[in-house]
Amino acid sequence: MRMAGSIKNTRSDFRVGRALAAVLGGCAALLLGLVLRPGMERPAYAGTTPVKGPSLDNFIDYASPLEVLLSPDGARLYVLCQQSEEVRVLDAGSYGVIGKIAVGRVPRGMALSAGGERLLVTNSWDDTLSVIDTRALAVTATWKVGAEPSGVVEDLAGKYVFVANRISNDVAVLDAQTGVEEKRLLTGRAASYLTLSPDGKRIYATHIYPNPDPLRTGLENRTPPESEITVIDAQRAEVVDRIPLHSIAGVFHLAFSADGRLGVVAEYHPKNLVPLAHLEHGGAFAYTLTLFGADVGKPVEVPLDELERYSAQPFGVAIAPDKSRIYVTLAGSESVLVIDVPRLMRFLRTRPRPASGSFAQDLSASGDYVIARIPVGHNPRGLALSRNGQTLYVANRLDDTMSVIDTRTLRVATTIALAGPTTVSALRRGEQTFYSAHYSFQGQIGCSSCHIDSTFDGLQWDLEPDGFGIDIVDNKMLEDIKDVAPYKWNGGNPNLPTECGPRTEKYFWRSENYGDLQLTDLVLYIRSLPARPNRWRLPGHELTPAQERGKAIFERTVDQFGKPIPLENRCSYCHSGPQGTDRKLFDVGTRKLTDITGVFKTPQLTNIALTGPFLHDGSARTLEEIWTIYNPEDKHGRTNDLIKDQLNDLIEYLRTQ
Amino acid sequence: MRLPLAALAVAVPVAMMLNPVFGLTTDAEQIAAPDFIVTAAPAYEPLAELRGQERFPRGAQLLLVHAGKAEPLVTGFAAAADANVSFDAQTVLFAGKQSAGDPWQIWELTLKDRSVRKAIATDADAERPFYLPGGRMVWAQWTPTGFQVQSAEDGHPMGYTPWNPTAGPGVLPLTYMGTSAFPVDVLRDGRILFEAGFPLGHGSTPELYLVYADGSGVEAYRCDHGRARWGGTQVDSGDVVFTHGASLARFTSALVHEEPVQAPRGTYAGAIAETASGAWLVSARAAADARYAIKIWQPGATAMRTVLAESGEDLVEPVLVAPRNRPNRHPSGLHPWNYSNLLALDARVSRDGALKGTPVSVLLEAQDAAGRVMTMGTAPVEKDGSFFVKVPGDRPIRFSLLDFKGAVLRQEHGWFWARGGEQRICVGCHTGPERGSENRVPDVLMRTTVPVDLAGAKPVAATQAGAPGGK
């Protein structure tokens, strides 16, 4: 029986006034916090570095350490600093700075040659590879490589350098002496991280977006994502195996035990096909490792999460030299997870292995093998173990620090403050918020769980508010979105504060998220995200002949038969303006039976070639399918009069956007 | 009136005055114990209310222990119990009776000046209050169906603008059962931990459950159901420490089952309080005929020391007088409906083992306001075990899986509810919180996105609660 009729609040007359006072007081407190917080949160820095570039914060020269390597003799630490665009070389004993080596734009990957004489750094925004002489601590060569180079390794013989190209979905094989590219090897989509096996015979490549369905079924957006580990013979430079990773989207670093019998890779296991009604019971993500190699037989997936605490966004992974432990950085949980390998092996031996090869559904499994969770700094990424396995170095990307963990005590022994600014800017605070899972229910997801590296995840999600199985939506790229309001495919959110604030809190985080000032910081960060360099655009912005032809089609006013195309049926009418969107809503005939509406906001065209699949529900695997399959009545622009070559031209032009 | 309390109202202050004379023991001088509040009662029956009886049949009083000395926390009350200190440690919610004939009501004391106000006025007993984030509070309210958990504004600024009227403002019932439920803590993730009988809705074994602050998402904390779990408290590690029978046990995030707490031998009662140093204030007694005293124990130590003991009194439910972290506010996503949509991903999956047949349909039963069981109809179960139904909101409901003959293959142990406007997904049927969802589109959603309407106004049949249904 409801009791509402017999109950009254005795202080209701105070409510409005006190609520107003609280809001004003809260704002004042938050403002005060904004002023005081930098000094309270930052470690002391030894110095500063020059402002390098347009990265994400033009005014403060953060280092943003992303990866870390130890020299073969254990004497040096090489720290790849993405935002200051340099490699910091530290003495591994004193942590003093030995040198700073400027590299290219937005460096992402780093590897040492077998003897440690040279250090290779990929520069993801200028498509180059910096070759560094580690004795001189100087760049001796800069090689032009593929699109958005990421991971890099050199084989033990010094014959080849392998570079993972995120945009072209391949690994480039370079002559290790000249840098001349000899061939490309097809990998999973968005190849990103490379690992050389301990015996030097194999290279293992991972990728961050799921592979597109090879066959068209009409249900591509309703089937689990598929990823892979691409196995390359290092001597022959050929792909020799592809280890499938079922239901995985987002694969990061991979590590081997010293004996080569155990391989481990960090990955995301999204639940994008289940309506996102709540987060408990792993409602949005499982975070897992896939184990492979002789020690485990068939590859097996093991979860890192617990029943009420998630291990958000595993990134870096390392195995102790004696194979006693696995260390995993949890970029979203701001910690390092420690796994006891003998207990893990016992778990695998004693628990019946599911037919799927995955224990990801068992949230209690990690209790059998996870032995510690060590808090570190914001957004921990790369990690490196000392040769004796007693010291673990962790790069805290958004703290400008390195955590040094004593693996005997499983505690942070010291924190190295990399030279940098002593203030935390609004942008940096916003970026920290973006990459943290702290705000969601039980720490399960953060913005970057779905917007990997501030981009997207290549998945389609079933969000709850509009019903189960209804309005499946493709996740969008975040680049250059500051001026394309309204947001959401249905244009339902008028601005980013609405998109990232109440909506996110209610339907994604399922938990209280941030205050107004923190939300402002987050929005500031998202608004700051630039478009990455467009790889299809020629220098000087001139167009190739195909692009010129495509442009003419894009802007045409009459069709092939000389018939005028109605204004609203021209490509350039809706896809207008600097971002290729008029920001209005149209029905272009793409409504599915499960859609509440067929009216969608015109998506922007920024780097459109990178953002597939396409359409509001990701049903078009390619740009071409937009017109050849999903535009039978020419409602999505007049295109049915075009032949394939013309569609190809149109695509060539769109790629330049 | 449910309690005779006049004697206690006199006895406790007198006992406090006579403390030095009769040697009522407190060795707090020897131990660094923080300030705390405790309920003192001449008789304490911790689980009596689940049976419809009185926890403090001879009344209770609240004592404030400051610098090792105890004094009555409030004056002018015939009875007081169930203290809960605000997040900033400025105020205290408690259940109290100004005169012995009054029902228990929820009051708030301001520690600075000891002023007291009634936080909520009800016609029947209201007790066990807890502060919720966002300017609300939660308590157990006596109703015709026993005590039910409710929430309302606590009279303080909310600190945010509520924008979902489905989840308030005003009084919001959070539990919808024919049996009693009592809040025992508010977890840091914003969920309310409550105790009720197992199986939920008709059982009598005390068990701990969770519910969001809008009444949605009810579930057992763990499904290794014990013989009597009650009085849980979340400690700094995130573990929930509770009393199992007369011992301490804990739930920890990594484990699917409870773990015993290796505490010194004794009989423990109800909630604990964790100090800033990690020590626990517990209510314990050495023998069944002894009185509960407040003891301080450092987890892992082999012994504990008495902080406060009163002859003739049980001292229970210690709460620290210290600021604490505020739990997260739950942003309610309830829709403005009187029904709920419920999607089962694979009803065949259960902790109870494999089914002895293939489920082809699911039958829904619901209780009406009088507790009568009504058969609401059936819905098909797909080959992958999924089903999608629309169920009545804010009422006890129960599912049974049926085979092709209509025979019951499995029936839920107890009853649960879905809030009006709730859209909920079940991984299986009684799979336990350890079972995560599989990433696939359930067959039922590939066939239709319209739930089978089992929320209709014309139930098929009605029986008395507790009787088997669904044939």
Interface residues (C-beta under 8 A of the other chain):
Chain A: M1 R2 M3 A4 S6 I7 K8 N9 T10 R11 S12 F14 R15 R18 A19 A21 A22 V23 G26 R222 P224 S247 H269 P270 K271 N272 L273 V274 P275 A277 H278 E280 H281 G282 G283 A286 P303 D305 E306 L307 E308 R309 A360 Q361 D362 L363 S364 S366 G367 V370 F441 Q442 D462 E464 P465 G467 F468 G469 I470 P502 E505 K506 Y507 W509 R510 S511 E512 N513 T594
Chain B: R117 K118 A119 I120 A121 T122 D123 A124 P133 G134 G135 Q141 T143 P144 T145 Q148 Q150 A152 E153 G155 H156 P157 M158 G159 T161 W163 N164 G170 V171 P173 D189 G190 G217 E219 G238 S253 A254 L255 V256 N328 R329 H330 P331 S332 G333 H335 N341 L343 L345 A369 F388 Q423 R424 I425 V427 P433 E434 R435 G436 S437 E438 N439 R440 V441 P442 L445 M446 T448 T449 P451
